[in-house]
Amino acid sequence: MDWQAAIRPELEPMVPYAPGLRVSEVRERSGKERILKLSSNEHPCGPFPSAIRAMEAVLPRMNRYPDGSARALRGALCERFGLADEHLVVGNGSNEIIRLIAQALLRPGDEVVFAWPSFVVYPMVTQMFGAVAVKVPLAPGEVHDLDAMADAITERTRIVFLCNPNNPTGTIYRREAFERFLTRVPDDVLVVLDEAYFEFATDAEYPDGLAYFDGERPIVVLRTFSKIYSLAGLRIGYGALPAPLASATHKLREPFNVNSVAQIAAYHSLADEAEVIRRKKENQEQKTYLYSSFDRIGISYVPSEANFVYVHSARPVEVFEALLGEGVIVRDFGTAPALRVGVGTPDDTLATVSAFEAVAERLGGV
Ligand SMILES: Cc1ncc(COP(=O)(O)O)c(C=O)c1O
C-alpha cells in the first residue's frame, strides 16, 4: 500500500491535537505528591451530585445502545432555551458539532475566518476539509478585532468562528461591536458563536448568542457540558443550528454519537441552576484573588470572563518548566509569549499563587 498516495493530501500538514501533560507524568518529574492540573480549562470539582447519582443508576444498563436521538436531553434543552426541536443538536463534545458543521459546509479552497490566537480546533477542521484558514490577529488587549474580521470576509468565505469568551485569552467582544459585525456579514456566510465558557461570563455587555438565534439567520450557537458542569470526561455539548444545517449534521454524525451516561448526566445537571450560579460566583472570587496576587508579584495578565487567565510571560518555556517543578501544570503555546492558567478551588488558588511566587523569585520575574 502506498500510504502517501492513499491518504488525503489535506491531512499531510496537519498535526494531531496535543493534550496537556498528564498528572502522573508531572508527579514523577516533580516529585510532588499534589499536582494541580490547570491546563485544560476543566472545572476543578466533580460533576453535580444529582448527575453522579443518575450516572450510577444507569451503569447496569450499559449493555444497551444510547437513545440515538437523545430525546429527553434535547427536550430539556429546547425547553430551557425556548428552541424548536429541529434546531437542537447534541454532540460528542461541542467539538464534534464544530467538525460536523465544517464537514457539511466546506469544500476545498473555501475560506474560514477566525481570530488568532483562538481555539486550536478551528484551524484543524478547516484543514481537514481542504479549506483555507484566514487568521485575524487579536487587537490590543487580546480582544477579537471584529472590524478586521468583517474586512477579511471574501466571496470564498463559508464560516466565521467567533469564540466568546475567547480561548485562550478569556476576553469577550461586547454587544455593540457584535451587532455592528453582524450587519457586515453577508447572508451566505455562517457565523458560529462558540460559547463554551458562556456560564462563567459576568460582564453586563456580554452578548448571549442565543438572543441572536432565530433559526433563519445563518448563526449557530455552541455550548458545552465540559466546563461549568464538570462533564469533560463524558464528552457532551450542544448547539442551536438552522434546521437545514442541523439535518445535515444528523446525516454525518455517528448513529449513537452521544453515550447514555453523558445524556443522563447532562439532563440532571441542567436542572441544578443553583449549582451553576454558585460555581460562577466562586470562579469570579478566585479570579479576583489571582489578579490581586499577580499584581503584587508583578505578573502581567489579561482580565478574563472565563475560568482561566492568560498570563503574559517574557520566558514562557522557562516559566512553564519551573511551574511543573512546583507541581503546577499550565498551558504553554510554543511561540506565544504567554501561558494560560486555569482557575481552581480556593485551595488550588493559594497553591497557584505560591507556585508563581516561587518561580518569579527564582527566575527574577515571569
Ligand atoms: C472555545 C472552545 N470551544 C469548544 C471546546 C470543546 O469543548 P467540548 O468538550 O464540548 O468538546 C473547547 C474546549 O476546551 C473550547 O475551549
The ligand as an SDF file (V2000), in Angstrom:
LIG
                    3D

 16 16  0  0  0  0  0  0  0  0999 V2000
  -13.6000   27.5010   22.8670 C   0  0  0  0  0  0  0  0  0  0  0  0
  -13.8740   26.0520   22.9860 C   0  0  0  0  0  0  0  0  0  0  0  0
  -14.8080   25.5120   22.2130 N   0  0  0  0  0  0  0  0  0  0  0  0
  -15.0980   24.2110   22.2840 C   0  0  0  0  0  0  0  0  0  0  0  0
  -14.4350   23.3890   23.1570 C   0  0  0  0  0  0  0  0  0  0  0  0
  -14.7480   21.9390   23.1330 C   0  0  0  0  0  0  0  0  0  0  0  0
  -15.4770   21.5610   24.1970 O   0  0  0  0  0  0  0  0  0  0  0  0
  -16.1220   20.1210   24.2960 P   0  0  0  0  0  0  0  0  0  0  0  0
  -15.5080   19.4890   25.4720 O   0  0  0  0  0  0  0  0  0  0  0  0
  -17.5910   20.3770   24.4400 O   0  0  0  0  0  0  0  0  0  0  0  0
  -15.8130   19.3870   23.0330 O   0  0  0  0  0  0  0  0  0  0  0  0
  -13.4450   23.9100   23.9900 C   0  0  0  0  0  0  0  0  0  0  0  0
  -12.7150   23.0330   24.9120 C   0  0  0  0  0  0  0  0  0  0  0  0
  -11.7530   23.3590   25.5230 O   0  0  0  0  0  0  0  0  0  0  0  0
  -13.1540   25.2760   23.8920 C   0  0  0  0  0  0  0  0  0  0  0  0
  -12.2020   25.8440   24.6310 O   0  0  0  0  0  0  0  0  0  0  0  0
  1  2  1  0
  2  3  1  0
  2 15  2  0
  3  4  2  0
  4  5  1  0
  5  6  1  0
  5 12  2  0
  6  7  1  0
  7  8  1  0
  8  9  2  0
  8 10  1  0
  8 11  1  0
 12 13  1  0
 12 15  1  0
 13 14  2  0
 15 16  1  0
M  END
$$$$
